[in-house]
Amino acid sequence: MTRPLAGPAERGNAASGRGSDFAELMRQIRDAGLLERRTGYYLAKIAVTGGLSVAAWALFIVVGESWRQLTVAALLAVIFAQLGFLGHDAGHRQIFRTKRANDLAGLLHADLAIGLSYGWWVDKHNRHHAHPNTEAKDPDIDIGALAFTAAQARAKRGRVTRYIARHQRYLFFPLLLLEAVLLHKSSIQAVTARGLPHRGWEVLLLSLHTAGYLTAVLLVLSPLKAAVFIVVQQGLFGLYLGCSFAPNHKGMPMLAANDQSDFLRRQVLTARNVRGNWLVDFALGGLNYQIEHHLFPNMPRPCLRRAQPLVRAFCLQRDVAYCETTLWRSYAQAIRHLHDVGRPPPATAAA
């Protein structure tokens, strides 16, 4: 069910936060130096992740024609997701000071390394950040295969879509195996249309990725093993990405399209943090600090952990609910929400 956020109806300003609680929080974050670029961290991260990618492809060649390549496929799925996290950070201009340098990093990590359109994703992701969990405005809750509100579930007309909506709590994770396919499809549609920034470069880099990926797989493996390798690698890649995104907003309050909540409350109350250690930070690419990330999208990833105590204390002082739980409980909450909105009303169920 769509619920309005609690709190004043004032509009926050994401850039300056003038006249809002966010302005004071922004000053605290800036004074703590948490918005300063961490270029050294990112250069090391890029070097290590890129090196692991090269090593994994070298291992792929060494293993050769063998079913053991499925282990390499799983390894490459993890590396692809880690490269995607770096593309995400570049899209938010967390890595370098200039837009040009960040865009270059994003194009190389997204288009060339993993075969996804950087420009399409940045546009989609920026709209999500501006209107998280907002009906008709957040593209992340406008997914044809799933229903994130009861209204979306009722709108399903086809037999298959109705079945998926009613059983989506069981189908959610299996459907994530198709996430990479949908991302590749959207990327192709984006670069074949007009208006995409750097469209020429994206076409070139996506073509290079596709040609290199398929050539390597087909040269080393027989057609059957190549097909299975691609299915496993892309399926696990999509599953990993989906499992990284699912804890962030699924099961949190949904907003009506005309919601007037201020910036601070809109971002905090629709997001969920995942509690954990350095391994959780690594596995989720820093997205486990979803609240801090939504409040300060250009904050470098290593600063999110340091910002969390400040943000949490600030929210508690102002009686703004700050949601934080474990990874497994976040999945449980997301699945419970999908079940609640997907099941038909009793009368319909009885019929």
N, C-alpha and C positions, 0 to 999 in steps of 0.2 A: 504494500500500500504506500502511496505517495504521502509523505509527511512534511510539513513546513518545519524549518529549523527554528529552534528556540532562540530568543535573543532579539535585540533591536532590529528594526527594519532598515537601518541606515546602510548605505552602500559603502563598501570599503574600496580603497584605491590600491590596486596591486603594485603600482609603481612607487607611490610616495606614502600611501597610508594616511594622508592628512585627515584630521578630524575623526580618527578611528582608533580603537585599541591597537590595531596593527602598527600604527606609527610608533608607538612606544616600544613594542616588541622589536620592530625593525632597528630602532636605535640601540637596543641591548645587543642584538646580533652583530651589528656593525662595530660597536665598541669592542666586542669580543674578537674581532678580526675573522669572523667565520664566513665572510663573503669574499675574502681575498683568494685569488687563484692559487691553486696548488699544482703548478705546472710540472715540478719535479716528480711528484707522485704519479701524475698521469703519464709522463714520458716513460717512467719505469713500468707502469701498468701496461701501456701500449707495447713496449718492448717485450715484456714477459708473455703477454697474451699472443702477440704476433709470433714470437718464437715457438710457443706451444703449438700454434696452428701449423707452422712450417714443419715442426717435428712430427705432428700427427699425420700430415700428408706424406712425409718421408716414411713413417712407419707403415702407412697404407701400401706404399710401393714395395717395401721390404717383405711384408706379409704375403703379398701376391695373391694368387688364385686359391683362396681358402675361405671356409666358413668362419674362420677366426676373425675375418674382417668385420663381423657384426660387433665385435668388441671395439674395433676402431671406429665404427659408425657411431656407437654410443659416446665414445670420447669426443668425436667431432661435433656431436650434438651439443655437448656441454661447452666446447670451445666456441661454437657458433653463437650460443646464447651469451657468453661472456663478451664476445665481439659486439653483439647487439647492445649490451649494456653500455659499452663505450660509445657506440653510435648515439644512444639515448643521451648520454652526458654531453656529447658534442652538440646535439640538437638543442640542449638547454644552455649552451655556451658556458659550460662549467670548466672546460679544459683550458682554453686559450683566451686571451683578452679580446681578440678581434673576431668579428663575425666570419671573415674570410677563412681564417685558420680553423675555426670550429667547423665550418661547412666542409672544408677539405677533409678534415678528420672524419666527419660524418659520412661523406660520400665514399671514402675508402673503406670504412668499417661496415657500412650498411650495403651499398651497392656492389662493391668489388668483392668483399670478403664473404658476405653471407647471402647476397642476391636479393636484397630488399630495397625498395625505393626510399631514399632518405628524405627527399622533398615531400613525398606523399605522407610519410609517417609524421614529419614535423608538423605539417598542417593539421592532421588528424589529432595528434597529441596535444597541440596547443589549444584546440577547441575543447578537448577533455579537461585540461587544466583550468580553463576559463569557466567551465560549467560542469563540475564533477557531479555525477549521479543526478543530472537534471534532465527531465523528460524533454524530448524533442531537441535537445541541445548538446548532450554528451554523446559523441559517436560510439563510445565504449559500451553503452547500454542499448545501442541500436544494432543488434545482431540478429539476423533473421532466424537462426536456428534455436535461439534461446529467448526466454521471457524473463525480464528482470522486474516487471511490475504485473499486478493482476490484470491491468488493462491490456498490456501486451499479450498476456496469455489468452484473454478473451478474444483478442483480435485475430488469433490464429484460425484460419478457415480450412486449410487443407487437412486431410486425414493424417498425413505424416507429421506435419507441424504441430497438430493438436496432441498427437501421441508423444512427441518429443517434449512438449511443454509439460504434460502430465507426469512424465517420467524423467525430467531433466536432472533431478538430484542423482539419479543413477547414471545418466548419460553424459554428465558434464565432463568428467575426466576423460572418458573414451573419445568424446568429441574434440578434446584438445589435441589429440593426435593428428587432426586435420588442420590445426592452426597455421602451420607453416605453409600449407597449400593455399589457404585463403590469403595469407600475407603475400605470397608470390603472385597470386591472381590479381590482387588489388594493386600491386606494384606495376605489373604489366599494363593494367588498365590505365594507371596514372601516367606512365611514360608514353603511352600511345595517344594520349589526349594532349591538348594544347594548354598552355598556361603554367606548366610546372617550372619552377626556377631551376636553372642548370639542366634543363631537359636533355640537351645534347650530350652532356657529360654522363648523365644517368643512363641514357640509352647505351652509350659506349661501355660504361663500367658494368652494367647488368649483362650486356652481351658477352663481355670478357669473362665474367663469373660463370655464366651458364655454359659457355663453350669450354672453359677450363675444367669445370666440375664434371661435365658429362664425358669429355675426352679422357680425363684421368680414370674415371670409373670404368668406362667401356674398354679402355686399353688394357687395364690390369685384370678385370674380372670378366667371366663369361656373361652372356646376356641375362641368364637367370640370377646369378649371384649379384650382378650389377643392379637388377631391379629390386631384389630384396635389400641390398645395401642402401639404396636410395630411400626405399620405404621406411626402413628402420631409422636411418639417420635423420630424415626430415620429420618423421613421426615423433621421435624423441626430442628433437629440436623444438617442435611446436608444443609438445607436452611440457617441456622445461619452461618455455616462455609463459605458457598459460598458467602454470603452477606458481610462477613468480609474480604474475599480475593479479591472480585470483584473491589473495589475502588483502589487497589494498583497499577495495571499495565494495566488493560484493557482500551483501548483507548489511550494509550501512544505510542510514536514512536516504530515501529518494526524495528529490525536490520537484515541485511543480515547475512548469516552464516559466511562470510569472513570479517565482520566488524572489524576494527582495532582501534576503539576509546579507549582512555585511561580509566583506571578504574573509576576515578571520574565521568567523563561524561557518561560513560556507565551505571553507577548505578543511577545517578541523573536524567538524561533525560528520562529514561524509567520508572520512578516511580512517584507516585502522593501521596502527603500527604492529609489527611482529617482534616480540621479545626474543632475544637470543645472544649468542656470542659472536666471535669473529667469523666463525664458519657460516652462520646465518647471514652476516653482512656480505660475505663473499658469494654465497650461493644465490642470494636475491639481488646482488648488484647494488646494494644500498637502498633498494626500494622498500625494505622493511621499515625504514624511517619515512613512511609515506606522508605523515602529517607535516614533518619538517620540510620534506621535499616539495609538497604542494604550497606551503607558505613561502618558500624561498627556492623556486625552481632552478636558479642559477648558482645555488650553493654547491661547491665542490663536494663530491661524494665523501671524502674522509672527514669533512667537517660536520656531517649530519649527526654522527654519534655525540659529538661535543655539544651540538645545538639542542639535543633532545631534552636534557634537564632544564634548560632555560625555558624552552617552549612549554614543557609540561607544567612547570611551576607557574608560569604566566597564565596558562589556561585555568589551572586550579584556583588561582587567586580571583579570577573573574567568573568562576562557576561555569566554565565552558567544558563540557564533557570531553575527556581525552581518552580515546580507546586504545588500549594496548593489550595484546594477548599472545599466546604461543602460536607457532605455525600451525599445529594440528587443530587447535581450537578455532583459528581463523578459517580453516577449511570447513570445519563443522558448522560454523556460523553461516558461511557462504552457501553451503549445501542446504542448510535448514531454510534459508531465505528462498532459494530456488524451489524448494518443495512447497513452501507456503504460498508463493505467488503462482506456481504452476498448476496446483491441484484445482479442479473445477469446484464451483459451489456445490453444497450438498444436494440441491435439487437436480442440478445437471448430472452429478455423479450417480444419483439414484436412477435417473432416466437411462 
